[in-house]
Amino acid sequence: MLLCRSAINGNSPFLFVNYNTGETVPVSFPSQAGIFTYTGNSGKTYAAAVIRNTDSLKTIISTLSANKTVNEKLFEYPGEAANLTIAESAGITAIAAGSEGAKIYAEKIISFERTQGLPVKLLGCKNFFLSLDSEGNVSWHNTNGKLLAVFRIYKDRWVLQTGTKTFGGNIEYNYF
């Protein structure tokens, strides 16, 4: 089990807790506050944290390991990131934060193709990512960031766009 906390006087913001023995192991991590952790289907654990520089804050995401003193930093955002989300699909990591949009962090950084809204939540599936955006859309992206489909629901109809094809229908409300 992994816990996030605020850290004072150089303490670690992340603790591994052995739930069998109750032993706690601090993780060497250079930040003042842990925001959240995420473990992907590959078994990698990622940590989101806030770091204070002399006069500003920044949000970082790094891999996290109990037995390493140095963790790999994947992402950095100036200030505190709103709507920060991480997902993993087929061992590939994607991150979305604030107005940055969603990006894949692999051998090179690849931006997701944009939809009408900004990504608010990413979900990693077997070979694709689902993105819930600020306009209420659900979009499917492959592991290269290419937009595969977008699903929208309106007051009285729904629309699914996949490439050049569009499907849709009316929504009927049945009240008892």
Residue frames as qw, qx, qy, qz and C-alpha x, y, z in Angstrom:
[[0.000, 0.892, 0.452, 0.000, 0.00, 0.00, 0.00],
 [0.430, 0.198, 0.016, 0.881, 1.24, 3.50, -0.78],
 [0.161, -0.828, -0.456, 0.285, 0.31, 6.67, 1.09],
 [0.322, 0.564, 0.083, 0.756, 0.60, 10.33, 0.05],
 [0.419, -0.768, -0.366, 0.318, 1.08, 13.08, 2.60],
 [0.167, 0.941, -0.145, 0.258, 2.55, 16.50, 3.05],
 [0.830, -0.060, -0.251, 0.494, 6.18, 16.56, 4.11],
 [0.181, -0.966, 0.105, -0.148, 7.95, 18.91, 6.47],
 [0.370, -0.764, 0.525, 0.060, 11.68, 19.26, 7.15],
 [0.210, 0.525, -0.782, -0.261, 12.82, 17.01, 4.33],
 [0.561, 0.024, 0.793, -0.236, 10.56, 14.04, 5.12],
 [0.047, 0.043, 0.827, 0.558, 9.24, 11.99, 2.23],
 [0.520, 0.088, 0.059, -0.847, 5.72, 12.75, 0.93],
 [0.822, 0.089, -0.416, -0.379, 5.27, 9.06, 0.02],
 [0.390, -0.406, 0.775, -0.287, 5.34, 6.01, 2.28],
 [0.618, 0.050, -0.732, -0.281, 5.16, 2.38, 1.31],
 [0.567, -0.342, 0.509, -0.550, 3.21, 0.45, 3.95],
 [0.298, 0.091, -0.945, -0.101, 3.56, -3.30, 4.25],
 [0.638, -0.319, -0.056, -0.698, 0.00, -4.25, 5.17],
 [0.839, -0.127, -0.527, 0.031, 1.14, -7.64, 6.52],
 [0.631, -0.136, -0.453, 0.614, 3.64, -6.26, 9.04],
 [0.184, -0.934, -0.285, 0.108, 2.63, -2.60, 9.38],
 [0.571, -0.329, 0.175, 0.732, 6.18, -1.53, 8.50],
 [0.332, 0.923, 0.148, -0.125, 6.46, 1.87, 6.78],
 [0.662, -0.084, 0.292, 0.686, 9.24, 2.72, 4.35],
 [0.159, 0.839, 0.041, -0.519, 9.68, 6.36, 3.26],
 [0.733, 0.447, 0.343, 0.382, 10.40, 6.83, -0.45],
 [0.346, -0.409, 0.142, 0.832, 13.11, 9.29, -1.42],
 [0.283, 0.674, 0.562, 0.387, 11.21, 11.92, -3.40],
 [0.310, -0.077, -0.103, 0.942, 12.09, 15.62, -3.75],
 [0.190, -0.528, -0.406, -0.722, 8.77, 17.35, -3.02],
 [0.162, -0.186, 0.496, -0.833, 6.72, 18.94, -0.26],
 [0.628, 0.128, 0.449, -0.622, 3.36, 17.28, -0.93],
 [0.137, 0.045, 0.935, 0.325, 2.19, 14.10, -2.60],
 [0.496, 0.109, -0.102, -0.855, -0.98, 14.56, -4.65],
 [0.911, 0.059, 0.207, -0.352, -1.76, 11.00, -5.75],
 [0.240, -0.382, 0.848, 0.276, -0.27, 7.78, -7.04],
 [0.814, 0.357, -0.057, -0.455, -1.29, 5.57, -9.95],
 [0.447, -0.303, 0.821, 0.187, -0.23, 2.01, -10.73],
 [0.556, 0.420, -0.385, -0.606, -0.54, 1.01, -14.37],
 [0.970, 0.063, 0.057, -0.227, -1.25, -2.41, -15.82],
 [0.665, 0.518, -0.477, 0.250, 2.52, -2.84, -16.42],
 [0.766, -0.420, -0.363, 0.325, 3.09, -2.68, -12.66],
 [0.363, 0.265, -0.144, 0.881, 4.84, 0.71, -12.79],
 [0.250, -0.773, -0.507, 0.286, 3.80, 3.15, -10.09],
 [0.269, 0.525, 0.115, 0.799, 3.64, 6.87, -10.81],
 [0.319, -0.599, -0.486, 0.551, 3.55, 9.67, -8.25],
 [0.139, 0.752, 0.232, 0.601, 2.20, 13.18, -8.70],
 [0.528, -0.534, -0.342, 0.565, 3.62, 15.80, -6.36],
 [0.108, 0.968, 0.088, 0.208, 4.05, 19.53, -5.87],
 [0.700, -0.084, -0.125, 0.698, 7.53, 21.03, -5.62],
 [0.082, -0.980, -0.131, 0.128, 8.23, 24.53, -4.32],
 [0.625, 0.373, -0.058, 0.683, 11.02, 26.49, -5.95],
 [0.288, -0.088, -0.319, 0.898, 12.23, 29.73, -4.41],
 [0.242, 0.224, 0.174, -0.928, 9.16, 31.71, -5.51],
 [0.646, 0.155, -0.320, -0.676, 6.89, 29.32, -7.41],
 [0.705, -0.078, 0.665, -0.232, 5.26, 25.91, -7.40],
 [0.473, 0.352, -0.632, -0.503, 5.38, 23.20, -10.03],
 [0.881, -0.051, 0.332, -0.332, 3.67, 19.86, -10.39],
 [0.192, 0.500, -0.812, -0.232, 5.69, 16.82, -11.39],
 [0.957, -0.024, 0.103, -0.271, 4.96, 13.19, -12.18],
 [0.113, 0.596, -0.795, -0.011, 7.67, 10.61, -11.70],
 [0.791, -0.065, -0.602, -0.090, 7.93, 6.87, -11.52],
 [0.468, -0.640, 0.403, -0.457, 8.04, 5.67, -7.94],
 [0.818, 0.082, -0.563, 0.083, 9.98, 2.79, -6.47],
 [0.687, -0.720, 0.036, -0.089, 10.63, 1.83, -2.87],
 [0.859, -0.275, 0.176, 0.395, 14.13, 0.57, -3.61],
 [0.552, 0.463, 0.142, 0.679, 15.46, 3.44, -5.78],
 [0.296, -0.560, -0.251, 0.732, 16.79, 6.71, -4.49],
 [0.098, 0.344, -0.288, -0.888, 16.32, 8.46, -7.86],
 [0.516, 0.489, 0.684, -0.163, 12.99, 8.28, -9.67],
 [0.304, 0.184, 0.548, 0.757, 12.51, 9.03, -13.38],
 [0.211, 0.532, 0.280, -0.771, 10.67, 12.35, -13.91],
 [0.384, 0.386, 0.750, 0.375, 8.19, 12.11, -16.80],
 [0.030, 0.759, 0.471, 0.448, 6.23, 15.34, -16.58],
 [0.293, -0.305, -0.323, 0.847, 6.53, 18.87, -15.24],
 [0.014, 0.755, 0.519, 0.401, 3.83, 21.56, -15.15],
 [0.170, 0.255, -0.272, 0.912, 4.28, 25.16, -13.94],
 [0.465, -0.273, 0.189, -0.821, 2.10, 25.76, -10.89],
 [0.439, 0.027, 0.834, -0.333, -0.44, 23.37, -9.45],
 [0.169, 0.006, -0.770, -0.615, -2.02, 21.34, -12.24],
 [0.614, 0.134, 0.349, -0.695, -5.80, 21.25, -12.42],
 [0.892, 0.294, 0.043, -0.341, -7.44, 18.11, -13.79],
 [0.059, 0.593, -0.799, -0.078, -4.25, 16.06, -13.57],
 [0.924, 0.024, 0.252, -0.285, -4.74, 12.47, -14.73],
 [0.025, -0.510, 0.831, 0.220, -2.50, 9.53, -15.66],
 [0.916, 0.146, 0.214, -0.305, -3.33, 6.36, -17.59],
 [0.179, -0.468, 0.813, 0.295, -1.43, 3.45, -19.07],
 [0.867, 0.347, 0.145, -0.328, -2.33, 1.33, -22.09],
 [0.918, 0.340, -0.080, 0.188, -0.18, -1.49, -23.47],
 [0.741, -0.288, -0.063, 0.603, 2.68, -0.26, -21.26],
 [0.290, 0.419, 0.160, 0.845, 2.47, 3.28, -22.71],
 [0.217, -0.527, -0.513, 0.643, 1.91, 6.20, -20.33],
 [0.079, 0.617, 0.367, 0.692, -0.39, 9.15, -21.07],
 [0.260, -0.428, -0.468, 0.728, -0.80, 12.26, -18.93],
 [0.038, 0.701, 0.393, 0.594, -3.25, 15.17, -19.15],
 [0.373, -0.473, -0.420, 0.679, -3.01, 18.33, -17.06],
 [0.026, 0.647, 0.150, -0.748, -4.81, 21.65, -17.18],
 [0.526, 0.751, 0.007, -0.400, -4.69, 23.33, -20.59],
 [0.189, -0.530, 0.750, 0.347, -1.78, 21.17, -21.80],
 [0.797, 0.258, -0.335, -0.431, -4.06, 18.57, -23.38],
 [0.910, -0.250, 0.329, -0.025, -3.20, 14.87, -23.23],
 [0.358, 0.721, -0.584, -0.103, 0.19, 13.54, -24.25],
 [0.990, -0.048, -0.109, 0.071, 1.84, 10.18, -24.55],
 [0.184, -0.829, 0.527, -0.041, 5.18, 9.88, -22.75],
 [0.978, 0.052, 0.158, 0.123, 7.20, 7.12, -24.41],
 [0.717, 0.013, 0.194, 0.669, 10.42, 7.26, -26.46],
 [0.119, 0.181, 0.125, 0.968, 9.17, 10.68, -27.58],
 [0.197, 0.408, 0.554, -0.698, 6.31, 12.89, -26.40],
 [0.016, -0.271, -0.716, -0.643, 3.24, 12.72, -28.66],
 [0.326, 0.102, 0.292, -0.894, 0.16, 14.93, -28.26],
 [0.354, 0.422, 0.829, -0.097, -3.29, 13.37, -28.50],
 [0.028, 0.372, 0.507, 0.777, -5.34, 14.65, -31.42],
 [0.139, 0.065, 0.402, -0.903, -7.65, 17.32, -30.00],
 [0.045, -0.575, -0.802, -0.154, -11.39, 17.14, -29.52],
 [0.094, -0.783, -0.267, -0.554, -13.77, 19.99, -28.65],
 [0.547, -0.812, 0.042, -0.198, -12.84, 19.94, -24.96],
 [0.121, 0.649, -0.698, 0.276, -9.77, 19.52, -22.78],
 [0.687, -0.090, -0.720, 0.035, -9.15, 16.06, -21.28],
 [0.482, -0.626, 0.261, -0.554, -10.32, 15.81, -17.67],
 [0.740, -0.315, 0.571, -0.165, -9.92, 12.07, -17.11],
 [0.476, 0.467, -0.692, -0.276, -7.88, 9.44, -18.97],
 [0.855, -0.181, 0.427, -0.234, -8.52, 5.72, -18.78],
 [0.105, 0.500, -0.807, -0.296, -6.12, 3.13, -20.09],
 [0.912, 0.123, 0.186, -0.343, -7.65, 0.13, -21.84],
 [0.898, -0.051, 0.365, 0.242, -6.01, -2.85, -23.52],
 [0.586, 0.121, 0.376, 0.707, -4.76, -1.10, -26.69],
 [0.086, 0.642, 0.297, 0.702, -6.29, 2.37, -26.53],
 [0.128, -0.149, -0.480, 0.855, -7.05, 5.31, -24.24],
 [0.090, -0.760, -0.606, -0.220, -10.45, 6.71, -23.34],
 [0.215, 0.033, -0.202, 0.955, -10.61, 10.43, -22.64],
 [0.092, -0.792, -0.600, 0.064, -13.46, 12.20, -20.87],
 [0.352, 0.260, 0.044, 0.898, -13.26, 15.87, -21.74],
 [0.023, -0.253, -0.395, 0.883, -14.49, 19.18, -20.35],
 [0.420, 0.084, -0.271, -0.862, -17.34, 19.32, -22.91],
 [0.741, -0.010, 0.473, -0.477, -18.76, 15.95, -21.83],
 [0.753, 0.457, -0.390, -0.269, -17.40, 13.97, -24.78],
 [0.793, -0.325, 0.507, 0.094, -15.89, 10.50, -24.62],
 [0.552, 0.712, -0.380, -0.211, -13.09, 9.93, -27.12],
 [0.945, -0.116, 0.249, 0.177, -11.01, 6.93, -28.09],
 [0.219, 0.851, -0.461, -0.121, -7.32, 7.38, -28.98],
 [0.947, 0.128, -0.251, 0.157, -4.87, 4.72, -30.05],
 [0.733, -0.549, 0.013, 0.402, -1.49, 4.37, -28.33],
 [0.507, 0.166, 0.211, 0.819, -0.01, 6.82, -30.87],
 [0.001, 0.406, 0.261, -0.876, -2.47, 9.58, -29.87],
 [0.147, -0.099, -0.603, -0.778, -4.58, 9.30, -33.05],
 [0.500, 0.111, 0.369, -0.775, -8.28, 10.06, -32.53],
 [0.045, 0.077, 0.965, 0.245, -10.33, 6.96, -33.35],
 [0.224, -0.585, -0.692, -0.360, -13.86, 8.00, -32.32],
 [0.062, -0.091, 0.370, -0.923, -15.84, 10.58, -30.36],
 [0.237, -0.524, -0.812, -0.102, -19.15, 9.96, -28.56],
 [0.074, -0.117, 0.187, -0.973, -21.40, 12.90, -27.67],
 [0.103, -0.557, -0.821, 0.066, -24.73, 13.02, -25.88],
 [0.094, -0.241, -0.072, -0.963, -27.06, 15.96, -26.35],
 [0.442, -0.012, 0.445, -0.778, -30.42, 16.67, -24.71],
 [0.793, 0.257, 0.267, -0.484, -32.43, 14.64, -27.20],
 [0.871, 0.459, -0.171, -0.039, -29.88, 12.73, -29.32],
 [0.667, -0.529, 0.433, 0.297, -26.52, 10.97, -29.34],
 [0.614, 0.745, -0.248, -0.081, -23.74, 11.02, -31.96],
 [0.770, -0.371, 0.420, 0.307, -20.77, 8.72, -32.53],
 [0.485, 0.820, -0.263, -0.148, -18.14, 9.88, -35.01],
 [0.784, -0.287, 0.467, 0.293, -15.52, 7.41, -36.23],
 [0.420, -0.070, 0.544, 0.723, -13.23, 8.76, -38.92],
 [0.152, -0.007, -0.399, -0.904, -15.50, 9.73, -41.81],
 [0.373, -0.406, -0.782, -0.290, -18.59, 7.87, -40.53],
 [0.230, -0.189, 0.394, -0.870, -21.21, 9.36, -38.23],
 [0.355, -0.365, -0.854, -0.105, -23.85, 7.38, -36.36],
 [0.132, -0.109, 0.370, -0.913, -26.59, 8.76, -34.18],
 [0.295, -0.455, -0.814, -0.210, -30.06, 8.49, -32.85],
 [0.356, -0.616, -0.047, -0.701, -32.74, 10.10, -30.77],
 [0.150, 0.027, -0.825, 0.544, -32.94, 9.70, -27.02],
 [0.492, -0.500, -0.470, -0.536, -36.36, 8.86, -25.74],
 [0.088, -0.253, 0.637, -0.723, -37.30, 9.65, -22.20],
 [0.555, -0.376, -0.688, -0.278, -39.70, 7.26, -20.52],
 [0.173, -0.324, 0.496, -0.787, -41.15, 8.62, -17.33],
 [0.207, -0.253, -0.939, 0.109, -43.14, 6.39, -15.01]]
